[in-house]
C-alpha cells in the first residue's frame, strides 16, 4: 500500500503530484485500467505478442550505438 505523508508546510497539490509519480513508476494505474474489464486469454496473448513484435522491430531498425 502506498502512503504519502505531508511534509511540514507542504501543499496538498504537491503531495498529490508525488503520489501520482509513485503510482506511475509502479505501474499501478495502468494495471487498474487493464483489470477494469475482463479480457479473454486469447486477446491477452494477442496483445502481448503484438507488443513483443513491435519491440523486436524497433530493436532491428535502430543502429547499434558506438
Phi, psi and omega in degrees: 000135181273131177233136177237124176255135178290132175280161183298122179079009181276139178284152180295324179301318181294320179294322178296322178296319177296319179298313180298322180296317179295318180295322177294319181297321180279347180076023184292314181294322179297319179293318179297318179294323180292327183270003182296320180237151178292138178238129180298148179302324180291325177291322178297316179294320179297317179294320180295317180289327177294320178295318179295320178298317181293323177295318179297317180297319181291328177291326181287326186276339180277134180288150180295145180279139181258000000 
